[in-house]
Amino acid sequence: MSSLDALFTPESIILVGAAHTETKLGGIVLRNLRRFPGRVYPVNPKYRELMGYKTYPSLQEVPYSADRSLDLAVIMRPASEVADILRGLRGRVRCAIIVSSGFAEAGHEDLQNEIREIGRESGIRLLGPNCMGIYHARRKLDTFFLSYERLKRPKRGNTAILSQSGAIMTILFEALRAANTGVSAAVGYGNAVDIDEGDLYEYLREDDSTQVVVSYVESLDDGRKFLESARLLGEKKPLIVLKAGKGESGRTAAYSHTGRLAGRYEVFASLLRQFGIREAGDLDELIDTVKALSYQKPALPGQRAGKRVCILTNGGGAGVLAADECMRQGLEVARVPEERAFKLREIFPSFFSVANPVDLTAQVRDEDYLAVLEEVQEVYDGFLIIALTGVIGISLRLAELVRAFKEKTGKPMALYTSNDGVARSLARLMEKAGIPSYPSPERAVRGLKALLFY
């Protein structure tokens, strides 16, 4: 049993600082917790009932017994009150989320050190302070202080998000939802007075609902723990790190944000490479990579696939852009071998180009894509499908043909299509088949690279 079970899968929650209205953060969190199937105990001395829950005037009034212990407390009171609240929770809960700000990030390191010591002495695991808290899709657990109207949650999926920054958490939520990528869990851990990246990596390594982990990092307290936990996680499932605070101004901003010092980025990046941990260069690369890895399983360390890519397109210019990006990403766009090309020329019109990219022109039919895939499946390691649906020969049937090929061969595949009505339907069907769709040829190439070179 993990000490973080009380955080990820609690049966009961105390909300200290519950409010009667959603104009206050404590009211938003309480409303979000109404989806939670376990027991919720709001604490507020001014009310007997809040949003249908019996409300308790103090922590001492919350029912507790040794055989029915409480799992999680969410604290939303001023920083000056948090230490006394934690003392009141001693022996009552196993974990506490401290949403409150006003600690080391605001120059009050004494308050942060005090709550750290209380947590250690009492055995309460602490998330935060100055944090968003946790979202767990399967458990219907949501302690975020943002309403569903302000921040729509992504669909349930297999990607976990870890972030020091609450703002970046919201950006990642919106970006993954727009990319039709589902989330299993999300943790905003803020100043990381106790629970840090390493602890979360260790837990998610064994979490069956999570297959991909995204980690936004500004600074570290324990570099050795981070690297070892990240290495172990990455050996079992994909981990992608996005590092902020790379320059001097960024390091200063990181300290003012979470109160944790950011070291030299060059050292950090070198260690990631040494330990085989994947780093995304920017937010766009992170989203493109995560989308691909959430739809298809990559070749893990020791099982690396090759880098030979075949581009199938019905638009020559889009194929050229994809080929250029393959070159920039270190992928090979080798010509179709002559014996394979000869067979394709026998069945295709003379104006089709069977080099690579394979240009099927505006007179393409759905089955032409499959004919190429079948003929060259053993030659290439991955395939980029470009299907511009303005032409009459492409229909939604293409998704079924490509799906059958993917299931038979297991080869990595990505799709680029346009953004009209038919294209959106085609993209949805492709993604149901496990083939990620991207809004540009270049981004599709980067997604495919993630599958070939995790």
N, C-alpha and C positions, 0 to 999 in steps of 0.2 A: 504493500500500500504506500503510495507516494504522499509526502507532506503537502503536495499541491492539489490533491484530490479535492480538498475543501475549497479551493479556488475555482477549479474547472467544473467540478460536478457536485456542488453543495446540495444538501437536502433542506437547509434552512438558512435564512439570511436576516440579520439585524440591520436596519437602516437608521443610522444615527444622524439626525438632521433632516428627517422627512418633512415635507412641506405640504400645505393644503392646496397650492396652486402651481400651475406649470409656468408661471412667471418666475419661479424660483427653481434652482437646480435640483433641490431635494424633491420637489414635486415632479419634475421630469423623470428622475430616476425611479421614483415610486410608481409612476405610470408605466414605465418600461418594464418594471418587475411584475406587473400584473400578468404578463405572459408566462412567468416562471411557475412551474407546477408544484414547487415545494412550499415550505412555510416561510412567510414574510412577517417580520416584527418591526413595524415603524416605531421610532422613538421620538416623541415631541411632547413636552409637558403642557402644551396649550390645547391639545385635542384628545378626545376619546376615540375618534374614528377618523380615518383618512382614506378616501378612495375605496371604501368598502372593507378596509382592514381595521381590526381593533388596534388602537394605538396606545403605547405605554409611556408614562410620564418620565421614566428613568430606566437606566439599564438594569437596576436592581429589581424592577417590576417585571421584566421579561421572564417568562417561565423557563426554568432550567432545572435539569436533574442529571445526575451522573450517568444514567442509562439513556438519556435523550439529550445529548450534548448538541450545541449549536455549531454550525460549520464556519460561517462567513459573516463578517461585519463590514459594512460600507460606511465610512465616516465622512461626513460632509459638514464639518463644523470648522470654525477658525483655527488656525495653526496653534494658537496659544492654549486651546482647550484639548488638543489631541492627546497629549501625554496623560492627562487625567482620565480621558475616555478609555485609553488603552489599559490603564491600571484597573478600571472598572470591568474590563473584558477579560482580565486574567482568570484562567480556568474555565471560561465560558465558551470561547470560540477557538478555532484552530488557525484561522487566517483572517486578516483584516486588510481591506483596501482603503488607503488614505487618499481620498480625492483632493483634499485641501491643499492649497498652495501656501507660500509664505515661509518656506524652510530654507535650505541651503541656496536655492536659486535666487532668493531674495536677501541673502546675506545672513540668514539666521541659522548658521551651522550648529549652534548650541541646541536649538529645538530639534534639529534632525538627529544629532548625536543622542539626545535624550530618548527619543522614541526608538532609536535603534537598540539602545541598551534595554529598554522595557521589553521590546520584542524578544530579545535574546534571553532575558531572565524569565519571561513568562512562557516561552515556547510558542508564541504566536508568530506565524509567518506574515510578513508585511509586504504588501504591494504598494508602491508609491514612495513618498507622497507626491503631490503635484502630478496626478495621473488621470487617465481616462477610465481605467478599470478593465473589465472583461466582458467579452461577448462570446457566447458559446451556442452555436446554432442548434445542435442536437439537444442540448439541455434547455433550450429556450431561456437562456440566462443573458441578461443585458443590463449592465450597470452604467452604461454611458449616460452622460448628462446632456445628450442631444436627442431631441424628439425624432420620431420616425418621419414627421412632416418636413423637418429640416435636413435630416440625413437618412435617406433610404438605405436600408441594409441590403447587401448582395444576397443572392439566393444561397441556399445551403450547398456547400461543395466540399472540396478536399484541401483547400489552401488555408494555412494559418498565417496571421499577420502579427508580428511583434514590433512595437514601436515605442521609443522613448518619447516621441512627440505626439500629442493628441491631434495637432493640426495635420501632420503627415498621415496619421491614422485615417482621418476623414477623407483626405485626398485619395488614399489607397482604396478605401471603401468605394468611393465614387468611380475611380478608374476601373476597378475590377468589375463593378456592376455594369459599367458601360461596355466592358470587354466580354460580358456574358460569362464571367468566371466566378465560381461559387466559393464561399468562405466556410471553413469548419469552425474556426475560433479566431479571436483577435484579442490581444492584450496590450494595453497602453500602460507602461510601467514607470514612466516619469523618472524621478530621481534615483530609483533603485536602491533604497536604503537597505533592503534585504534581498528580496527576490530579484534576480537579474537575468541577463540573457542566458547565461550558462544553465541556470535552474530551469528556465523555460525550454531551452533546447533539449535538456535531459528528459523532461516530461513529454514533449511532443514526439520525441524519438519512439516512444512506446504507444502513442495515441493512434488507435486504428482508424479514426475518422480523418486524420490528417496525412496527406501524402506529399505535400509541398509546403515549405516554410519560407516566408518572407521576413527579413529582419532589417529594420531601419535603426542604425546605430549612430549616435553622435559622439559618445565617449565611453570609456571603460574604466572600471575600478580594478578588476582582476583579469588581466590579459591572458594569463596562463589558463585559467578556468574557462574563459571564453573560447580560446583556441581549441582546447581539448574537447569541450562539449560540442563545439561546432564541427570538429573533425568526425566525431562519433556519429552525430546526427547526419552529416553529409554522406557517410558510408552506407546509410540505410535508406535515406530519402533526400530529395533535392532541397538544399538550403541556398538561398540567394540573399546576399547582404548588400544593402545600400548604405554607404558611409557618407555622413555629412561632417562638416568641420574639417575640410581638407587643407584650407589655407589658414593664415594667421587670423584674419577677420572671422572666418568660420569657427575657428577654435574658441575665440573670445565669445562669439555668439552662443556656442554650445554651452559654455560655462554659465553664462547668464540665464540660459534656458533651464538647465537641470542641475546646476551646481556640481557637475562632474567635469574634471579636466580632460580635454582631448589631447592625445599625444600627436606626434608627427605622423602625418598621413603616409609618407613614404615607407616608414617602418611597418605601419599597419598593413598596407597593401602587399608589401613583400612577405609578411608572415601569412597572409591569406593564401598567396600563391604557394608558399612553402608547404602549407597544411592542406592544399587542395580544396580550398573553400572558394566558391564562386562569388565574385563581386560584380554588381551591375554598375555601369558607368554613370547612369542617370535614371530618372524616374521612368522615362519612356522605355528604355531598355529593360528595366525591372518588370514593367507591366507586360511587355511582349514576351519576355522569358517565362514569367510565371504563367501566362496564359497557355503557352505551348506545353509546359511541364504539367499543368493541371489536366490537360486533355489527353496527353500520351505519356507513357513511362519512358524516361530517357535511358540511355546506356549509362549505368552507374560505373564508378571507378573499377577498373579491371575488366569492364565489358564495353569499352568505348567502340562506338561505331566508326565507320570511315567518314570521309568528307566529300565524296563525289555526289554531286547534285544534278538531277535532271529537271529542267524547267520546261513545262508544257504550257503553251499559251495560245490564245487565238487573237492576240494583239502584239505585233512585233515590237512596238516601242516599250510596252510593259515588260516584255521578256528581256530587252536590253537593259532596262533599269535594274531588273532583278539580277542579271548576270554581273553588272557592275558592283552591286552590293555584295554578291557572293565573293568577288575578288577582294573587296575591302574586309570581309569577314574571314578570309582565309579558307573559303570553300572552293572546290574545284568544279568547274563547269566544262567537263571534258566532252569532246564530240562523241556522238553516237558511233560505236564501232561500225565499220563499213559493212560487215556481213548483216548486222541488224538493220542498218539504214537501207540496204538493198531490199530486204523483205518489206520494210515499210513503204518504199517507193512503189512496190508492186501493187499495193492496195490503196494508196493515196493518190490524189490528183498531182500532176507534175509541179503545180505551184505551191504545194506544201513544202516547207523546209524541214528536213529531218536531220539537221545538224544538232545543235544544243545551244540556245533554246530550240525546242521543236515548235515551229510556228504553224499552227493548224488553220490560220487565217480566218476571215469572217465567214467562210463557208463550212466551218467545223460542224460536226454532229457529236452528240454525247458519246457515242460508241467509239469515236476517233481517239478520245482521251484514253479509253480503256485499251484500245489496240496498241497504243504506244506503251502504256504501263506494262502490259503483258509481255511485250517484246523485249523490253529493256530492264525488267525487274531485277535480273541478276547482275546487271552492270553497275547500277547506282545504289548509293547508300540511303538517299533521301530524295523526295520529290516535291516540287513546288508546282501547284496547279493554279494557273491564272485563267479565270473564266469570266470574260466580259459579256454580260448577258443581253446586251443590246441586239445581238444577232439572233436570228430565228432558230438556229440549229441547237442552241443550248436550252435545256429544260431542267426541271427539278429532278428528272430521272438521273442526271449526272451524279447526284449525291449518292444514290443507291449503288451505281456502278463503282464509284470510288470507294464507298464503304466496304463492298465485298472484296475489292482488291486489298485494302488495308488489313482486313481481318485475315485474309489468306496469307499475306506476306509479313505483316507486322512491321513494314518499313515506315520510318518517320515521314509525315506528310504535313503540308501547310497549304492554305488557300488564300489567294487574293482575288477579290471580286469587286465590282463597282457597287454603288450605293443606291441603285434604283429598287423598285418593288420586288422584281423577280430575284435580283441579287440578294436582297435581304432574306428572302425565303430560302434561297439556295444556301446561304451562309448558315442559317439556323439548322437546316437539315444536315449540313456537313458537320456542324458542331455536335449535333446529337449523335453523329457517327464517330465522334472523337477526333475530328480534324479541325484545328483552330483556324479561324478566318481573321484576316487582317485588312486594315483600310488602305494599305499601300504595298507595292511589291517589295520595297526595302524592309518594311516591318515584318512582312511574311518571311523574308530571308532570315532575319534575326531570330524569329521564332523557331524556324527550322534548325538553325545553328544550335539553339539551346538543346534540342533533342539529340543532335549528333555529337555535341561536345560538352555535355554536362560535366 
